[in-house]
Amino acid sequence: MSPSVPLQEMIRAIRSARTQCEERGVIQRECAAIRAQFRQADNGGRSHNLAKLLYVHMLGYPAHFGQMECVRMIASPRYSEKRVGYLGAMMLLDEKQDASLLITNSIKNDLSHSNQYVQSLALCTLACMGSAEMCRDLAPEIDRLLRASNSYIKKKAALCAVHIVRKVHDLGELFAPAARSLLAEKNHGVLHGAVVLIIELCERNPETLERFRKVLPDLVQIMKGLVLSGYSPEHDVAGISDPFLQVRILRLLRILGHNNEGASDAMNDLLAQVATNTDSTKTVGNAVLYETVLTVLDIKSESGLRVLAVNILGRFLLNNDRNIRYIAMTSLQKIVGTDHNAVQRHRGTIVDCLKDQDASVKRRALELSLALVSASNVRSMMKELLLFLSSCPAELKAHAASGIFNAAERYAPSQRWHIDTILHVLTTAGGDVRDETVPNLIQLITNASELHCYTVHKLYRALLTDISQVSVSNQSEIRFVTEDDVLDALETVLQSHMSGPLTACLSLHHFTTASRIRSIVSIYGSCIDVELQQRAVEYNALFKKYDHMRYATAR
Amino acid sequence: MIKAILIFNNHGKPRLSKFYEHYNEDTEQQIIRETFHLVSKRDENVCNFLEGGMLIGGSDYKLIYRHYATLYFVFCVDSSESELGILDLIQVFVETLDKCFENVCELDLIFHVDKVHNILAEMVMGGMVLETNMNEIITQVDAQNKMEKSEVSLTLFDIYS
């Protein structure tokens, strides 16, 4: 009889419930039975009951009454009971509960158990939910296990040490020597654990970081072994030898080489070797390459290596795998400030990614494209960006529009081009343009006095085709368009509910003639919007009192 | 660091929830619901990375997921983990489950969730990657299962002797 059968029976019963209510009923009955069983002194099915409770807990039902049972199970001499007990402790207990203190002694005993699997249960639980006191209490034991045990235990002890250091920072000093000696191990699991531990120690303490720079040659040696050695069936994953360990070591190298010339020099050759030797046709290879790129870009690497790294990112942008394209974009975004010229070389590919189907890739491509606009490429980039704007997803429109405005403002080759661009944006995505950009636009148009006529024409045409945020700013210089036509258009704008009060305000501002104005304006004298109301009343007053001065004041 | 590992089906029913940081029961369920909501909206041809939801962490955390038939495997990780590395790890996890259960399907995970926890415990410990070699993982899991089985038969022996 497999120990799990009663659990499976309960699962079957829960699944056969047809409604949420029925399920609740089944679970309540089961929990009541479990509770009763817990209260009994000793029974053969203890581990089953706790397992059932944990299942119920996963579904979201309260299970706190099982906490003491976990404590009892952990103290049991039987492996099956310990196993469920420890699992329960990890799921139901945390340092805030009193029950967690009670398991400290059991963990302590189990850490020196003759059976490695019992030791491993204790290590796992300590690493998951050990409190600061438990960690302080048990740290010497962990240190002992780091030095003198088999590889299975050593690898678990290493990660347990990481947890301890996170909880009690000063204990880092205790583990540093053991961590260093672990690098001589052959077992990859242990090496991996050792590297994770060293990373944690270095990140916590700059002095420790300084000391660990001395083991750089050892790390380089290990990496070389992984990258250049022949086929090793034990560690091979699609032709790469233990890619997980390679990635982890590269992460440590990054930390050691950051802001340090000496360390960066020492790893330069190795990084170049990894970058050129790693097979990029498989995904595991790409994980290693990507980590190499990140390391190269984060340390004081020489420029040739940096260009190599950016080129790898450029190649990633052409990869069929969306994930690869996405992370390449993210990385390029981070370095576009520091390695601008290198990233510019891949501008074409980046702009192509604006057409990618994936919304996250599109977003990244947009941000990157905006960052790459410069005086020399502004015309061609703007063409692409405006094209993007016309078909981009709704959630990106506002960001794209304001980005284009900023870029246009910084690099516009001429005022006419600038106005054209702005009008183009307004007509394509007027509704998404942020309100605060409109006054800037008006300011710009006001300043470009020789283009007023041109602007008015374009605005009028734009008004006719699309009524939204396209507000007419300088209508007083009308020459070829009749005033009535303009008034018609403006009236439509006012009446259209699509344009916000802002547009209406601006429109009101520039009526210059016709008594039609008064009738329209007086309607707005009782408008809900306070600003409109105010303007309407003001104008009405103006019209009544100072009829002859209308032209002068209308501006 | 891995903050949580969640497996749920296409309707959001949890099949495994492992949290490496403590949350109370209600928050755990909320996280599962929110994660399901975020992940199930995704198209099939977008990338497998999502910025994390509000509950589980904020800007430093990402959700890295894979969709296999009726199940979503979601790892919530911070920036210390390599995104591509975690994707590969999910692959190793699923392949290991496949080896242990012989052509694993959702029902296997439902009825043997305790075994899935045991397998996961040999791969990830305290939120950190422990072992990535599939053969090594399976060897250890088998040895532990043997120990449990031998205990059961010992008990029966006690009863009848």
Interface residues (C-beta under 8 A of the other chain):
Chain A: M1 S2 P3 S4 L7 Q8 I11 R12 R15 G44 A51 L54 Y55 H57 M58 L59 G60 P62 A63 H64 R78 Y79 S80 R83 V84 L87 D94 E95 K96 N115 Y117 L123 C124 A127 C128 M129 Y152 K155 K156 L159 C160 V162 H163 H188 G189 H192 G193 V196 I199 E234 H235 V237 D242 P243 F244 L245 V247 R251 T283 V284 N286 A287 Y290 E291 R322 N323 I324 R325 Y326 I327 Q357 D358 A359 S360 V361
Chain B: P14 L16 S17 Y20 H22 E25 E28 Q29 I32 D43 N45 V46 C47 N48 F49 S80 S82 E83 L84 G85 L87 D88 L89 I110 F111 H112 V113 D114 K115 H117 N118 A121 M125 G126 G127 M128 V129 L130 E131 T132 N133 N135 E136 Q140 A143 Q144 M147 E148 K149 E151 V152 T155
